[in-house]
Amino acid sequence: MNHATASPIPLEFPPSFSAFAEHRSIRYFLREPLAAGHLDLIVEAGRRAPTDAQGHMYSFVRITDPALRDEIATRCANQQHIRDAAEFFVVCLDVYRLRLLVEHRGGDWGMEARISLIYGASDATMVAQNMVVAAELLGYGTCYIGAVQNATDEIARLLHLPAGVLPLYGLCIGVIDEAQKPPLRPRVPRDLCFFENGYPAAFAPEDLDRTYAAMSVKRDWFLALSSYFATGGTMQKREPIMARAWAQQGLAPREMSG
Ligand SMILES: Cc1cc2nc3c(=O)[nH]c(=O)nc-3n(C[C@H](O)[C@H](O)[C@H](O)COP(=O)(O)O)c2cc1C
């Protein structure tokens, strides 16, 4: 059975889809504020995101103190765009507030760590991505900062996050330095990501080669992939930090019995 979906390429986006058609992560910002009222628009767009079971399992910490912003940037692989962006948020999953609400009316808290981690991460991400689309529709640039996971436990302490709140990533929003705006970055071929009625039995070697060909625009994509995802890469280095942070924030999954 062939599970691949048809790939109508080239596909023209309608003009109202500009935020999708034109999306690229921005790493060079002008040191200018957002226009008056725009931050509220972006935040309200975020708040309209769907939320699992009306749980609102997220919190965003806006970092306006320059010294704190600098400290976080230093811990996040010293990424200068964290300092330069008009706005920077630490995006957190949050089941602390939800627990208080349940217990406030006499409920017994029934959320274990695994459920909290998955639903909290998905709730927070929907809000964050709504904010990204809103910001880009207003003409701003955005960049997520996964390097928060280089020091999750320290950042949680810096921000006084209680148990049940865990930093996921950062989000920069700011005025694009047009002189340094990058080109659109490629995507993994659609038929290797979107399937119909089931998962493919196998990926053929030529499909994997085709993916490398599509993705190796600036340099061999294997170099980037392996620096993140192969043994000794960034993601493996983050694993013990993440384990520490989950324990510190009361979100370490318990061993399942039986
Ligand atoms: C969860 C997440 C974490 C990311 N972390 C970083 C980061 O720490 N620094 C950075 O410059 N870009 C970061 N990015 C941006 C990605 O590198 C970027 O989205 C990807 O290369 C695709 O490029 P595009 O967004 O320009 O299409 C992150 C993106 C996501 C979704």
The ligand as an ORCA input file, in Angstrom:
! r2SCAN-3c Opt
* xyz 0 1
  C      11.547     24.298     19.389
  C      12.514     25.067     18.489
  C      13.738     25.443     18.998
  C      14.620     26.218     18.222
  N      15.795     26.651     18.779
  C      16.557     27.551     18.127
  C      17.667     28.171     18.785
  O      18.010     27.879     19.934
  N      18.342     29.128     18.094
  C      18.004     29.507     16.828
  O      18.641     30.423     16.292
  N      16.976     28.913     16.159
  C      16.231     27.970     16.785
  N      15.122     27.418     16.179
  C      14.789     27.779     14.801
  C      15.058     26.604     13.854
  O      16.446     26.464     13.677
  C      14.341     26.881     12.526
  O      12.956     26.926     12.746
  C      14.658     25.789     11.475
  O      16.011     25.813     11.134
  C      13.828     26.012     10.199
  O      14.097     27.307      9.701
  P      12.957     28.387      9.461
  O      12.202     28.557     10.763
  O      13.700     29.629      9.064
  O      12.092     27.873      8.340
  C      14.268     26.594     16.908
  C      13.024     26.178     16.386
  C      12.158     25.438     17.182
  C      10.810     25.042     16.616
*
